[in-house]
Every structure is written in C-alpha cells, then in structure tokens.
Amino acid sequence: MTILKDILVSTMVILHTDMVIPPPVRPPRLTQYLKPYVLKMHFTNKYVSAQVIHTPTATVASSASSQEKALRSSLETTRDVAAAAKIGKLLAERLSLKDIPAVSVHLKREQRYHGKVKAVIDSLREAGVKLL
C-alpha cells in the first residue's frame, strides 16, 4: 500500500514539474472596437443638450445646449423640436471646426428615433456629419 502511494506521489510530482502552464488568453480590449466619437443627447422638461464624447479618453469633444445664453435669445422655446434641430446644427458646426467628420449615435433605452431625437440626428446629417 505504501509503495503505491509513493509511486502515485512521485508521478504527480513529475507531472507537475514537467507541465508548463501557458498564460491565459485574454480578449483584446473593447475600446479597439468602439467608435471613437459617440453622440449622446439629453432632454429635460426645460432644455435640450447634446454632446459628442471621445470614448478612448472619455472626454467631451464638443457640446451644444439650449441653456447657452447666445442661443436662448434666438429660440422661441428651449425645449421643442425646433430647438433640438438648432442644437444639432450648432453641434455640427462645432464638430466641423474640430475636424470630426463622423460620429456614432448612442440612444438611451427610452429614446426612439422620433421627435427631438430625430430632429438632432437629421440636422447633424444635413450639416454634413456622417453617422456611423
């Protein structure tokens, strides 16, 4: 019985010392597959705002809001579809100044391509920004 134990233990030791365990294979980082610029929109009962975020650095590349003083005077209301279209147009101008030709759109769960969301996206598209 002890001879069998010794043989088993010795073979286990030999197996463990001879085996080389390779390092784990890790998937490539997710940021390689993400689009670099993402459009995010936020709507409240009073205001409309949109911003383009540079995802690798997590910084705001450009933004526009109906809260800005320069815009408030030119808008009838700061919360309707016309204000959203104006925000999209302004954001497109700011993106062209920063040489950002294309953005991808991130919609929240409750957002549908309708109303204010559609106004912002369509005005961006009309101003020459490509949507990915």
Secondary structure, DSSP 8 states (H G I E B T S, - for coil): -HHHHHHHHHHHHHHHHH-----------GGGTS-SEEEEEEE-SS-EEEEEEETTTTEEEEEEETTSHHHHTT-S-SSSHHHHHHHHHHHHHHHHHTT--EEEEE--TT--SSTHHHHHHHHHHHTT-EE-
